[in-house]
């Protein structure tokens, strides 16, 4: 640039507005251009410079029932609509008559359909006489003509119907089945005998005697000098019938 051209530029800047204002303006423009990347970055931080992350939507399968027409519901990916109960499950878990009832449940128990009573239960809990027996680790069936009971053999004893009765019952161990009272199975201590008078029982090595007594001799005598003793009958309890 020649000296004359430079002088003309300086003279033009010294015109109104004042030379100081023009130089300040030039300085501002220069500084603004230089600092622009930093101010943009600061502004972005104030506004929240974090990138937005969109959550992935869990894929579902839309399944419609023919009877519902346009009405649809959604099943998780890999599952479908089981027509027998209207629930969502894997195809291999759907069957008649229990609907969605196969495979492993949320507690890690293998489930299956008990076709005896059409109930969904653990596979080892389906019995021929009682249907689905989910109770206990080793469920068993106590069947009768009127009622049927599922029970755990380690906890209870099955009482068959007593003479003249049609009701089965369960006695909690260590008690055992000892006759019946009003058609309901009765529970007393193991080895004892139920007395004909009613709900009382006499322990082993004793006899039921008149007056609700148990005596250690068949003659029902009490004589301390001859070591013959009697005591009241032991009251039992009704068996579980439901």
PyMOL commands that set and color helices and strands:
alter all, ss='L'
color gray80, all
select helices_A, chain A and resi 3-13+19-46+66-68+91-93+123-125+224-226
alter helices_A, ss='H'
color red, helices_A
select strands_A, chain A and resi 60-64+72-76+80-81+88-89+94-95+99-100+103-104+110-114+119-122+126-127+131-132+139-143+148-152+156-159+169-172+175-181+184-189+193-194+200-202+207-209+213-215+230-232+234-235+237-238
alter strands_A, ss='S'
color yellow, strands_A
deselect
rebuild
show_as cartoon
